Amino acid sequence: MPQLNPNPWFTIFMFSWLFFLIVLPQKVTSHLFNNNPTPKSAEKPKPEPWNWPWT
C-alpha cells in the first residue's frame, strides 16, 4: 500500500512545517509591526477644557 511508505509524505510534511515555522511568521510580523511607537520625549497635547453650555 503506498500510504504506508513514509518517504514522500515525510518530506512533504517537513517542508510544510518549515514553511509554517520560518516563512509565514516573517510575513505576518511584517504586517503587524509597521507602526512605529512615538518616543517618550514627544510633547503631549494639553487637553482642552469642556465648554458646558448650561453652566
N, C-alpha and C positions, 0 to 999 in steps of 0.2 A: 504494500500500500504506500503510495507516495506521501501521504500525510505524516507518516511516521519517520520519514527521512528529515532530520533536523538541519541538514546542511544548508539548503537555500533559505529556509524560513528563519533560521537563527541570524543569518546575515541581514535579512530584511528587518528583523526585529531590532538588531543592534544599530543599524543605520537610522531607523526611525527614532529610536531613543536618543541617539546622538543629535539628531536634528532638534528634538524637543528640548534637550538639555543645553545645547550650545547656540544654535542659530535663533531659535524662537525667542528666548529671553532678551537677546540683544535687540530684536525688532520691537518687542513690547516695551522695553525700557526707553527706547528712542522716542516713543510716543508719550510716555508717562512723565518724563522729567525734562521737558523742553521749556518749562517756566522757571526762570532764574529767580531766586528769592531776593527780596530787597535787603540791602545792607542795614545794619543796626544804626549806622550813623545818619541815615536819611531822616529828615525832619518830618515829624508827624503833623498833619494839618490840624489847626485848632478847631474844635467843634463850635459851630455857630449856635448861639442860644435860640431856643424856640420862641417864636413870636405868637403868643396866645392872643387871639383877637378879643376874648371875653374878659381879660384882666386889665 
